C-alpha cells in the first residue's frame, strides 16, 4: 500500500524525535519515498545525516538556502501525505493559527496533501486548554490527528502524551492516503481471535486463528472514525491503545460480552473463531499423564445464530472453510440471517496475507487478495454501504 508513495516527514524538537528514525526506516523498507523536514530544535536531538542515510532522500532544515529550490513549495507539491512526528505543542499551535515562520510551518500552509499530526509531549502540556483548543481547530480544518499513548513519559511523569508505536502511525498513514474519516457517526462491535476452552488448570483446546483479520478490521474502522469496541480471545498481535478492547477467552465469556454490548452498536462484525465445543467438565487439578484420555465435549452457544434470530443491527459473519467455500458461506449467510459474509480458506489462518470473498444477501460475490489491513478496508467499504 505504500510502495512508491511520496511521504514528507516533518520532525520537531521533542524528545521522541529519536523514535522517528525507526519510522523513517520502516517507511523506506515498505518502498515509500521519504523526504524529511527538520526544525532547528529537532536537529538538537538527532542528526539530519542519520535521516539522509536511512531514507536516501533529501533532509531539509533551512527556510532560505541559496543552494536549493523554493522548498516550502516544491516539497508541499511533491508529497502524497505530510506526517509531522513528533508534533510538539509549538508546531500544533502554529498550524492551528496560521503561523508560518520556518520551513516546516510554511510547508504545512502550502501543501494540499493530507496532513497527519502525531502529538507527543508532557501530560500537562497535552491537557492544557490552549493545546486542546488548538487540536479542535486543526480537526475542524480537516487535519488528521493521532491520539498519544498513556504511559511513562521521558520527563518522568505518567499519563497521556507518549509517542505512539510506529506500526500504528504507519496504519494511519496507509489509511489517510486513501480515506477520510468516513465512518464517523457509526458504531461497530467487532470480535476477533480464538477462544480457549479450559480442560484443566494447565491445558486447553483452541484453534489456529491468529485474530489478525479481526484486529485489522478494528484498527481500520477506528482510524476511519468509527466508534469501535473489540471483544477478543487469543490474539497474536499488540492491540493499539486507541481501540477499546475487552478480552474474553472462552466462548461462554465472549457470548455474554457480545449479547450485553450489542444494543449499543449499529453493526456487528463477528470475525472471532468462536469455539464450537467446550469440555463438559473442567478438572480442578491438572490431569495426570495416562495412556488414554477420554474428553467429553459439548456444544457452545452459537453467538452468530442467536444474533441473527434477534437482529436489530447489521450483522456480518465470517466463514472459514477447507472446501466448498462459496456454497458453505452462502448457506451460513441465509441460515443465520446475515447481511454480509466473508468467506476465506482455512489455509490462510495465521498468515499476514489473505484472499477473501465478500457475499451479500443477493449472493453477489466480490473477491479481494492482499495484506489483511488492506483487505479489512475493502470489507469496511461494503459495511459502509449497509450503514
KETIKOL-91398 format. One record per residue (C-alpha): x negated, y, z negated; residue in one letter; residue number from 0. Coordinates in Angstrom, 3 decimals. Each point is the difference from the previous one (the first is absolute). Last residue first. Example, Ala and Ser with C-alpha at 12.3 -4.5 7.8 and 13.67 -1.06 7.14 Angstrom:
2
rec u->-13.670 v->-1.060 w->-7.140 residu->S num->1
rec u->1.370 v->-3.440 w->-0.660 residu->A num->0
end
This chain:
387
rec u->24.882 v->1.647 w->-7.141 residu->X num->386
rec u->0.179 v->-2.845 w->2.521 residu->X num->385
rec u->-2.212 v->1.899 w->2.446 residu->X num->384
rec u->-2.533 v->0.574 w->-2.805 residu->X num->383
rec u->-0.193 v->-3.757 w->-0.557 residu->X num->382
rec u->-1.085 v->-0.401 w->3.633 residu->X num->381
rec u->-2.788 v->2.578 w->-0.342 residu->X num->380
rec u->-0.835 v->-1.594 w->-3.358 residu->X num->379
rec u->-0.786 v->-3.293 w->1.760 residu->X num->378
rec u->-2.320 v->1.805 w->2.418 residu->X num->377
rec u->-1.698 v->1.748 w->-2.940 residu->X num->376
rec u->-0.589 v->-3.364 w->-1.660 residu->X num->375
rec u->-1.615 v->-1.252 w->3.225 residu->X num->374
rec u->-2.679 v->2.703 w->-0.311 residu->X num->373
rec u->-0.629 v->-0.933 w->-3.655 residu->X num->372
rec u->-0.070 v->-3.703 w->0.911 residu->X num->371
rec u->-2.711 v->0.247 w->2.652 residu->X num->370
rec u->1.347 v->-0.988 w->3.386 residu->X num->369
rec u->2.835 v->-1.640 w->1.872 residu->X num->368
rec u->3.539 v->1.138 w->0.705 residu->X num->367
rec u->3.066 v->-1.689 w->1.484 residu->X num->366
rec u->3.507 v->1.451 w->0.285 residu->X num->365
rec u->2.984 v->-2.346 w->0.235 residu->X num->364
rec u->3.689 v->0.764 w->0.493 residu->X num->363
rec u->2.211 v->-2.405 w->-1.950 residu->X num->362
rec u->2.785 v->2.634 w->-0.177 residu->X num->361
rec u->-0.482 v->-0.001 w->-3.781 residu->X num->360
rec u->-3.689 v->0.900 w->0.456 residu->X num->359
rec u->-3.098 v->-2.180 w->0.512 residu->X num->358
rec u->-3.521 v->1.304 w->-0.586 residu->X num->357
rec u->-2.605 v->-2.500 w->1.235 residu->X num->356
rec u->-3.390 v->0.058 w->-1.670 residu->X num->355
rec u->-3.658 v->-0.559 w->0.813 residu->X num->354
rec u->-2.495 v->0.522 w->-2.802 residu->X num->353
rec u->-3.357 v->1.420 w->-0.976 residu->X num->352
rec u->-1.538 v->0.253 w->-3.481 residu->X num->351
rec u->0.474 v->-3.723 w->-0.656 residu->X num->350
rec u->1.568 v->-1.526 w->-3.121 residu->X num->349
rec u->2.726 v->-1.864 w->1.869 residu->X num->348
rec u->-0.411 v->0.382 w->3.779 residu->X num->347
rec u->0.248 v->-3.764 w->0.649 residu->X num->346
rec u->3.450 v->0.102 w->-1.597 residu->X num->345
rec u->1.421 v->1.591 w->3.137 residu->X num->344
rec u->1.971 v->3.217 w->-0.326 residu->X num->343
rec u->3.625 v->1.006 w->0.250 residu->X num->342
rec u->1.220 v->3.376 w->-1.206 residu->X num->341
rec u->3.736 v->0.086 w->-0.596 residu->X num->340
rec u->2.292 v->2.961 w->0.352 residu->X num->339
rec u->3.508 v->0.921 w->-1.170 residu->X num->338
rec u->0.352 v->-3.154 w->-2.089 residu->X num->337
rec u->3.180 v->-1.936 w->-0.795 residu->X num->336
rec u->-1.760 v->-3.005 w->-1.547 residu->X num->335
rec u->1.352 v->-2.582 w->2.449 residu->X num->334
rec u->-0.399 v->2.281 w->3.014 residu->X num->333
rec u->-3.602 v->1.088 w->-0.481 residu->X num->332
rec u->-1.019 v->-3.441 w->-1.297 residu->X num->331
rec u->1.297 v->-1.657 w->3.171 residu->X num->330
rec u->-1.760 v->2.601 w->2.151 residu->X num->329
rec u->-3.267 v->-0.641 w->-1.859 residu->X num->328
rec u->0.249 v->-3.767 w->0.428 residu->X num->327
rec u->0.663 v->0.325 w->3.731 residu->X num->326
rec u->-2.758 v->2.585 w->0.512 residu->X num->325
rec u->-2.727 v->-1.950 w->-1.800 residu->X num->324
rec u->0.803 v->-3.534 w->1.141 residu->X num->323
rec u->-3.172 v->-1.133 w->-1.825 residu->X num->322
rec u->-2.257 v->0.934 w->-2.944 residu->X num->321
rec u->2.305 v->2.692 w->-1.352 residu->X num->320
rec u->-0.234 v->3.129 w->-2.120 residu->X num->319
rec u->3.374 v->1.741 w->0.178 residu->X num->318
rec u->0.199 v->3.476 w->-1.484 residu->X num->317
rec u->3.056 v->1.964 w->-1.092 residu->X num->316
rec u->1.430 v->3.474 w->0.409 residu->X num->315
rec u->3.185 v->1.136 w->-1.717 residu->X num->314
rec u->1.642 v->3.379 w->0.461 residu->X num->313
rec u->1.901 v->0.738 w->-3.180 residu->X num->312
rec u->3.401 v->-0.970 w->-1.407 residu->X num->311
rec u->-0.336 v->-3.731 w->0.494 residu->X num->310
rec u->1.624 v->-2.309 w->-2.547 residu->X num->309
rec u->-0.359 v->-3.250 w->1.939 residu->X num->308
rec u->-3.231 v->1.153 w->1.665 residu->X num->307
rec u->-1.643 v->0.873 w->-3.331 residu->X num->306
rec u->0.780 v->-3.485 w->-1.318 residu->X num->305
rec u->-1.429 v->-1.595 w->3.164 residu->X num->304
rec u->-3.188 v->2.052 w->-0.305 residu->X num->303
rec u->-0.493 v->-0.883 w->-3.676 residu->X num->302
rec u->0.390 v->-3.768 w->0.518 residu->X num->301
rec u->0.010 v->-1.134 w->-3.637 residu->X num->300
rec u->-2.664 v->-2.636 w->-0.650 residu->X num->299
rec u->0.497 v->-3.648 w->0.807 residu->X num->298
rec u->-1.182 v->-2.622 w->-2.480 residu->X num->297
rec u->-3.247 v->-1.910 w->-0.293 residu->X num->296
rec u->-0.978 v->-3.129 w->-1.942 residu->X num->295
rec u->-3.752 v->-0.618 w->-0.026 residu->X num->294
rec u->-1.139 v->-3.605 w->-0.268 residu->X num->293
rec u->-3.650 v->-0.383 w->-0.902 residu->X num->292
rec u->-2.174 v->-2.960 w->0.850 residu->X num->291
rec u->-3.516 v->-1.062 w->-0.976 residu->X num->290
rec u->0.158 v->2.256 w->-3.037 residu->X num->289
rec u->-1.690 v->3.173 w->-1.163 residu->X num->288
rec u->1.544 v->1.776 w->-2.973 residu->X num->287
rec u->2.849 v->2.481 w->0.388 residu->X num->286
rec u->-0.890 v->3.299 w->-1.644 residu->X num->285
rec u->2.453 v->0.819 w->-2.784 residu->X num->284
rec u->3.468 v->1.569 w->0.139 residu->X num->283
rec u->0.891 v->-2.011 w->3.095 residu->X num->282
rec u->2.349 v->1.894 w->2.301 residu->X num->281
rec u->3.163 v->-1.915 w->0.883 residu->X num->280
rec u->1.975 v->-0.274 w->3.211 residu->X num->279
rec u->-3.076 v->1.184 w->1.890 residu->X num->278
rec u->0.839 v->2.690 w->2.586 residu->X num->277
rec u->1.055 v->-0.291 w->3.634 residu->X num->276
rec u->0.653 v->2.398 w->2.880 residu->X num->275
rec u->-2.699 v->2.433 w->-1.137 residu->X num->274
rec u->0.486 v->3.475 w->1.437 residu->X num->273
rec u->-2.520 v->0.912 w->2.693 residu->X num->272
rec u->0.596 v->3.733 w->-0.370 residu->X num->271
rec u->0.951 v->2.078 w->3.055 residu->X num->270
rec u->3.561 v->0.755 w->-1.111 residu->X num->269
rec u->0.563 v->3.495 w->1.364 residu->X num->268
rec u->2.923 v->1.640 w->-1.775 residu->X num->267
rec u->1.618 v->3.162 w->1.329 residu->X num->266
rec u->1.880 v->2.980 w->-1.408 residu->X num->265
rec u->-1.287 v->-0.453 w->-3.545 residu->X num->264
rec u->1.228 v->0.620 w->-3.564 residu->X num->263
rec u->2.495 v->-2.875 w->-0.103 residu->X num->262
rec u->-2.777 v->-2.536 w->0.641 residu->X num->261
rec u->-1.932 v->0.534 w->-3.231 residu->X num->260
rec u->1.676 v->-2.507 w->-2.342 residu->X num->259
rec u->0.495 v->-2.623 w->2.724 residu->X num->258
rec u->-3.646 v->0.364 w->1.040 residu->X num->257
rec u->-1.400 v->-0.245 w->-3.542 residu->X num->256
rec u->2.139 v->-3.030 w->-0.919 residu->X num->255
rec u->-0.925 v->-1.867 w->3.179 residu->X num->254
rec u->-3.696 v->0.826 w->-0.413 residu->X num->253
rec u->-0.016 v->-1.396 w->-3.543 residu->X num->252
rec u->1.757 v->-3.195 w->1.146 residu->X num->251
rec u->-2.343 v->-0.388 w->2.973 residu->X num->250
rec u->-2.994 v->0.262 w->-2.326 residu->X num->249
rec u->-2.781 v->2.579 w->-0.043 residu->X num->248
rec u->1.808 v->3.311 w->-0.312 residu->X num->247
rec u->-2.326 v->2.984 w->0.286 residu->X num->246
rec u->1.582 v->3.446 w->0.281 residu->X num->245
rec u->-1.256 v->2.689 w->2.351 residu->X num->244
rec u->0.564 v->3.705 w->0.578 residu->X num->243
rec u->-2.446 v->0.733 w->2.816 residu->X num->242
rec u->-2.297 v->3.051 w->-0.166 residu->X num->241
rec u->-2.527 v->-1.899 w->-2.159 residu->X num->240
rec u->-0.910 v->-2.279 w->2.876 residu->X num->239
rec u->0.517 v->-3.781 w->-0.465 residu->X num->238
rec u->-3.335 v->-1.815 w->0.302 residu->X num->237
rec u->0.040 v->-3.065 w->2.257 residu->X num->236
rec u->0.539 v->-3.771 w->-0.422 residu->X num->235
rec u->3.570 v->0.155 w->-1.305 residu->X num->234
rec u->1.705 v->-2.537 w->-2.321 residu->X num->233
rec u->3.537 v->1.144 w->-0.748 residu->X num->232
rec u->1.392 v->3.360 w->0.993 residu->X num->231
rec u->2.832 v->2.446 w->-0.485 residu->X num->230
rec u->-0.882 v->3.160 w->1.914 residu->X num->229
rec u->2.101 v->3.133 w->-0.415 residu->X num->228
rec u->-0.073 v->2.595 w->2.729 residu->X num->227
rec u->1.482 v->3.469 w->0.410 residu->X num->226
rec u->-0.744 v->0.657 w->3.656 residu->X num->225
rec u->-2.374 v->2.724 w->1.153 residu->X num->224
rec u->-1.947 v->-1.519 w->2.891 residu->X num->223
rec u->-2.833 v->-0.808 w->-2.430 residu->X num->222
rec u->2.443 v->-1.943 w->-2.165 residu->X num->221
rec u->1.310 v->-2.016 w->2.950 residu->X num->220
rec u->-3.486 v->-0.883 w->1.266 residu->X num->219
rec u->-1.203 v->-1.036 w->-3.451 residu->X num->218
rec u->3.049 v->-2.123 w->-0.785 residu->X num->217
rec u->-0.064 v->-1.663 w->3.428 residu->X num->216
rec u->-3.724 v->-0.764 w->-0.320 residu->X num->215
rec u->0.680 v->-1.498 w->-3.447 residu->X num->214
rec u->2.639 v->-2.285 w->1.463 residu->X num->213
rec u->-2.310 v->-1.090 w->2.802 residu->X num->212
rec u->-3.031 v->-0.540 w->-2.234 residu->X num->211
rec u->1.861 v->-2.099 w->-2.600 residu->X num->210
rec u->-2.637 v->-2.738 w->0.291 residu->X num->209
rec u->2.528 v->-2.797 w->0.622 residu->X num->208
rec u->-1.607 v->-3.435 w->-0.346 residu->X num->207
rec u->2.517 v->-1.540 w->-2.396 residu->X num->206
rec u->0.486 v->-0.576 w->-3.732 residu->X num->205
rec u->0.073 v->-2.757 w->-2.616 residu->X num->204
rec u->-1.376 v->0.631 w->-3.485 residu->X num->203
rec u->-2.582 v->-1.319 w->-2.427 residu->X num->202
rec u->-1.593 v->1.117 w->-3.266 residu->X num->201
rec u->2.827 v->0.669 w->-2.500 residu->X num->200
rec u->2.083 v->-2.790 w->1.639 residu->X num->199
rec u->1.829 v->-0.388 w->3.314 residu->X num->198
rec u->0.466 v->3.718 w->0.630 residu->X num->197
rec u->1.638 v->1.250 w->3.189 residu->X num->196
rec u->-2.091 v->2.674 w->1.696 residu->X num->195
rec u->1.797 v->2.130 w->2.572 residu->X num->194
rec u->-1.840 v->1.228 w->3.068 residu->X num->193
rec u->-0.349 v->3.563 w->1.182 residu->X num->192
rec u->2.373 v->2.796 w->0.907 residu->X num->191
rec u->3.393 v->1.506 w->-0.736 residu->X num->190
rec u->1.121 v->3.375 w->1.303 residu->X num->189
rec u->2.733 v->2.315 w->-1.266 residu->X num->188
rec u->0.286 v->2.959 w->2.352 residu->X num->187
rec u->1.458 v->3.458 w->-0.596 residu->X num->186
rec u->0.554 v->2.511 w->2.786 residu->X num->185
rec u->0.018 v->3.781 w->-0.394 residu->X num->184
rec u->-3.430 v->0.436 w->1.600 residu->X num->183
rec u->-0.580 v->-2.753 w->2.563 residu->X num->182
rec u->-1.331 v->2.230 w->2.796 residu->X num->181
rec u->-2.896 v->1.533 w->-1.908 residu->X num->180
rec u->-1.740 v->0.457 w->3.366 residu->X num->179
rec u->-1.420 v->-2.893 w->1.962 residu->X num->178
rec u->-2.760 v->-0.767 w->2.495 residu->X num->177
rec u->-3.341 v->1.354 w->-1.224 residu->X num->176
rec u->1.707 v->0.392 w->-3.362 residu->X num->175
rec u->0.147 v->-3.766 w->-0.560 residu->X num->174
rec u->-3.593 v->-0.857 w->0.843 residu->X num->173
rec u->-1.239 v->2.898 w->-2.122 residu->X num->172
rec u->2.159 v->-1.064 w->-2.949 residu->X num->171
rec u->-1.289 v->-3.586 w->0.215 residu->X num->170
rec u->-3.552 v->1.412 w->0.179 residu->X num->169
rec u->0.581 v->1.940 w->-3.210 residu->X num->168
rec u->1.166 v->-3.194 w->-1.699 residu->X num->167
rec u->-3.157 v->-1.849 w->1.050 residu->X num->166
rec u->-2.040 v->2.961 w->-1.278 residu->X num->165
rec u->1.392 v->-0.564 w->-3.486 residu->X num->164
rec u->1.455 v->3.133 w->-1.565 residu->X num->163
rec u->-2.016 v->2.897 w->-1.516 residu->X num->162
rec u->1.051 v->0.402 w->-3.630 residu->X num->161
rec u->2.285 v->2.862 w->-0.963 residu->X num->160
rec u->2.620 v->-1.435 w->-2.312 residu->X num->159
rec u->-1.185 v->-0.756 w->-3.522 residu->X num->158
rec u->-3.079 v->-0.733 w->-2.100 residu->X num->157
rec u->-2.550 v->2.678 w->-0.761 residu->X num->156
rec u->-3.753 v->-0.592 w->0.092 residu->X num->155
rec u->-0.770 v->2.403 w->2.857 residu->X num->154
rec u->-0.490 v->-2.955 w->2.370 residu->X num->153
rec u->3.624 v->-1.025 w->-0.513 residu->X num->152
rec u->1.339 v->-3.172 w->-1.651 residu->X num->151
rec u->3.339 v->-0.957 w->1.460 residu->X num->150
rec u->3.072 v->1.079 w->1.932 residu->X num->149
rec u->-0.357 v->0.116 w->3.766 residu->X num->148
rec u->0.376 v->3.038 w->2.238 residu->X num->147
rec u->3.201 v->0.368 w->2.048 residu->X num->146
rec u->-0.665 v->0.422 w->3.683 residu->X num->145
rec u->1.209 v->3.083 w->1.821 residu->X num->144
rec u->1.133 v->0.577 w->3.596 residu->X num->143
rec u->0.434 v->3.522 w->1.348 residu->X num->142
rec u->3.369 v->1.022 w->1.400 residu->X num->141
rec u->0.126 v->3.609 w->-1.227 residu->X num->140
rec u->2.482 v->-1.027 w->-2.707 residu->X num->139
rec u->-2.533 v->-2.583 w->-1.198 residu->X num->138
rec u->-2.694 v->2.652 w->-0.248 residu->X num->137
rec u->2.276 v->2.308 w->-1.968 residu->X num->136
rec u->0.872 v->-2.731 w->-2.517 residu->X num->135
rec u->-3.703 v->-0.729 w->-0.481 residu->X num->134
rec u->-0.696 v->3.711 w->-0.546 residu->X num->133
rec u->2.666 v->0.167 w->-2.700 residu->X num->132
rec u->-1.565 v->-2.981 w->-1.771 residu->X num->131
rec u->-3.383 v->1.752 w->0.089 residu->X num->130
rec u->1.477 v->3.154 w->-1.515 residu->X num->129
rec u->1.887 v->-2.067 w->-2.587 residu->X num->128
rec u->-3.235 v->-1.697 w->-1.177 residu->X num->127
rec u->0.546 v->-3.772 w->-0.150 residu->X num->126
rec u->-2.806 v->-0.770 w->2.445 residu->X num->125
rec u->-2.350 v->2.399 w->-1.792 residu->X num->124
rec u->0.877 v->-1.656 w->-3.306 residu->X num->123
rec u->-0.720 v->-3.456 w->1.459 residu->X num->122
rec u->-3.415 v->1.011 w->1.350 residu->X num->121
rec u->-0.249 v->-0.334 w->3.773 residu->X num->120
rec u->0.746 v->-2.087 w->3.087 residu->X num->119
rec u->2.511 v->1.021 w->2.684 residu->X num->118
rec u->-0.017 v->-1.957 w->3.298 residu->X num->117
rec u->1.428 v->2.406 w->2.586 residu->X num->116
rec u->1.172 v->-1.399 w->3.342 residu->X num->115
rec u->0.343 v->2.337 w->2.979 residu->X num->114
rec u->1.794 v->-0.951 w->3.228 residu->X num->113
rec u->-1.623 v->1.687 w->3.011 residu->X num->112
rec u->1.017 v->3.545 w->0.993 residu->X num->111
rec u->-3.313 v->1.424 w->-1.184 residu->X num->110
rec u->-0.932 v->3.649 w->-0.488 residu->X num->109
rec u->1.155 v->0.560 w->-3.568 residu->X num->108
rec u->-1.840 v->-3.074 w->-1.307 residu->X num->107
rec u->-3.018 v->0.988 w->2.094 residu->X num->106
rec u->-0.187 v->3.333 w->-1.836 residu->X num->105
rec u->0.120 v->-1.725 w->-3.398 residu->X num->104
rec u->-2.849 v->-2.340 w->0.956 residu->X num->103
rec u->-2.238 v->2.561 w->1.710 residu->X num->102
rec u->0.220 v->2.611 w->-2.751 residu->X num->101
rec u->2.202 v->2.950 w->-0.951 residu->X num->100
rec u->3.424 v->-1.063 w->1.233 residu->X num->99
rec u->2.704 v->0.688 w->-2.577 residu->X num->98
rec u->3.487 v->-0.943 w->1.201 residu->X num->97
rec u->1.586 v->-0.352 w->-3.431 residu->X num->96
rec u->0.533 v->-3.745 w->-0.228 residu->X num->95
rec u->-3.274 v->-0.733 w->1.809 residu->X num->94
rec u->-2.042 v->2.190 w->-2.339 residu->X num->93
rec u->1.632 v->-1.394 w->-3.131 residu->X num->92
rec u->-0.513 v->-3.599 w->1.135 residu->X num->91
rec u->-3.631 v->0.836 w->0.865 residu->X num->90
rec u->-0.656 v->1.352 w->-3.508 residu->X num->89
rec u->1.942 v->-2.665 w->-1.894 residu->X num->88
rec u->-2.355 v->-2.521 w->1.583 residu->X num->87
rec u->0.865 v->-2.331 w->2.882 residu->X num->86
rec u->-2.341 v->-2.984 w->-0.099 residu->X num->85
rec u->0.512 v->-0.729 w->2.762 residu->X num->84
rec u->1.525 v->2.249 w->2.665 residu->X num->83
rec u->1.166 v->-2.151 w->2.925 residu->X num->82
rec u->0.699 v->1.566 w->3.425 residu->X num->81
rec u->1.714 v->-2.209 w->2.582 residu->X num->80
rec u->-0.322 v->-0.378 w->3.779 residu->X num->79
rec u->-2.810 v->2.561 w->-0.135 residu->X num->78
rec u->-1.602 v->1.758 w->2.972 residu->X num->77
rec u->2.057 v->3.223 w->0.027 residu->X num->76
rec u->-0.861 v->0.867 w->-3.604 residu->X num->75
rec u->-3.630 v->-1.037 w->0.581 residu->X num->74
rec u->-0.312 v->2.298 w->3.020 residu->X num->73
rec u->1.838 v->2.871 w->-1.702 residu->X num->72
rec u->-1.719 v->0.082 w->-3.405 residu->X num->71
rec u->-3.183 v->-0.921 w->1.836 residu->X num->70
rec u->-0.417 v->3.001 w->2.266 residu->X num->69
rec u->-2.910 v->-1.751 w->1.717 residu->X num->68
rec u->-3.299 v->-0.600 w->-1.770 residu->X num->67
rec u->-3.570 v->1.334 w->-0.069 residu->X num->66
rec u->1.104 v->3.484 w->-1.050 residu->X num->65
rec u->1.544 v->-1.523 w->-3.152 residu->X num->64
rec u->2.702 v->1.978 w->-1.734 residu->X num->63
rec u->2.453 v->-1.880 w->-2.198 residu->X num->62
rec u->-2.673 v->-2.339 w->-1.294 residu->X num->61
rec u->0.079 v->-3.633 w->-1.193 residu->X num->60
rec u->0.691 v->-2.214 w->3.002 residu->X num->59
rec u->-0.875 v->-3.712 w->0.107 residu->X num->58
rec u->-0.148 v->-1.352 w->3.551 residu->X num->57
rec u->0.314 v->-3.697 w->0.798 residu->X num->56
rec u->-2.012 v->-3.167 w->-0.593 residu->X num->55
rec u->2.550 v->-0.724 w->-2.779 residu->X num->54
rec u->-2.351 v->-1.453 w->-2.626 residu->X num->53
rec u->-3.176 v->1.928 w->0.844 residu->X num->52
rec u->1.889 v->3.279 w->0.403 residu->X num->51
rec u->1.777 v->-0.504 w->-3.316 residu->X num->50
rec u->-3.307 v->-0.598 w->-1.802 residu->X num->49
rec u->-1.687 v->2.954 w->1.716 residu->X num->48
rec u->2.801 v->2.279 w->-1.239 residu->X num->47
rec u->-1.287 v->-0.740 w->-3.514 residu->X num->46
rec u->2.282 v->-0.691 w->-2.937 residu->X num->45
rec u->0.951 v->1.878 w->-3.190 residu->X num->44
rec u->-1.375 v->3.501 w->0.627 residu->X num->43
rec u->0.989 v->-0.331 w->3.663 residu->X num->42
rec u->3.626 v->-0.193 w->-1.137 residu->X num->41
rec u->-0.420 v->3.484 w->-1.524 residu->X num->40
rec u->-1.116 v->1.422 w->3.356 residu->X num->39
rec u->3.098 v->-1.489 w->1.606 residu->X num->38
rec u->-0.369 v->-3.046 w->2.220 residu->X num->37
rec u->1.653 v->-0.547 w->3.380 residu->X num->36
rec u->-0.335 v->-3.488 w->1.436 residu->X num->35
rec u->0.505 v->-1.841 w->3.272 residu->X num->34
rec u->1.240 v->-3.576 w->0.023 residu->X num->33
rec u->0.647 v->-2.018 w->3.167 residu->X num->32
rec u->2.087 v->-3.022 w->-1.010 residu->X num->31
rec u->-1.198 v->-3.506 w->0.882 residu->X num->30
rec u->1.106 v->-1.661 w->-3.248 residu->X num->29
rec u->-3.623 v->0.118 w->-1.183 residu->X num->28
rec u->0.027 v->3.795 w->0.262 residu->X num->27
rec u->3.011 v->0.233 w->-2.287 residu->X num->26
rec u->-1.650 v->-2.255 w->-2.590 residu->X num->25
rec u->-3.217 v->2.031 w->0.062 residu->X num->24
rec u->1.763 v->3.337 w->-0.276 residu->X num->23
rec u->2.019 v->-1.301 w->-2.948 residu->X num->22
rec u->-3.168 v->-1.370 w->-1.654 residu->X num->21
rec u->-1.681 v->3.405 w->0.267 residu->X num->20
rec u->3.253 v->1.495 w->-1.290 residu->X num->19
rec u->-0.703 v->-1.520 w->-3.412 residu->X num->18
rec u->-2.890 v->2.459 w->-0.513 residu->X num->17
rec u->2.440 v->2.902 w->0.313 residu->X num->16
rec u->1.813 v->-1.226 w->-3.128 residu->X num->15
rec u->-1.937 v->2.573 w->-2.039 residu->X num->14
rec u->1.901 v->2.740 w->1.818 residu->X num->13
rec u->-1.485 v->2.495 w->2.419 residu->X num->12
rec u->2.005 v->-0.504 w->3.179 residu->X num->11
rec u->-0.249 v->-2.492 w->2.854 residu->X num->10
rec u->2.027 v->0.416 w->3.199 residu->X num->9
rec u->0.120 v->-3.056 w->2.263 residu->X num->8
rec u->1.118 v->0.421 w->3.596 residu->X num->7
rec u->1.205 v->-3.319 w->1.391 residu->X num->6
rec u->0.057 v->-0.655 w->3.729 residu->X num->5
rec u->1.624 v->-3.377 w->0.657 residu->X num->4
rec u->-2.167 v->-2.246 w->2.210 residu->X num->3
rec u->1.113 v->-3.133 w->-1.912 residu->X num->2
rec u->2.222 v->1.021 w->-2.893 residu->X num->1
rec u->2.968 v->-2.348 w->0.422 residu->X num->0
end
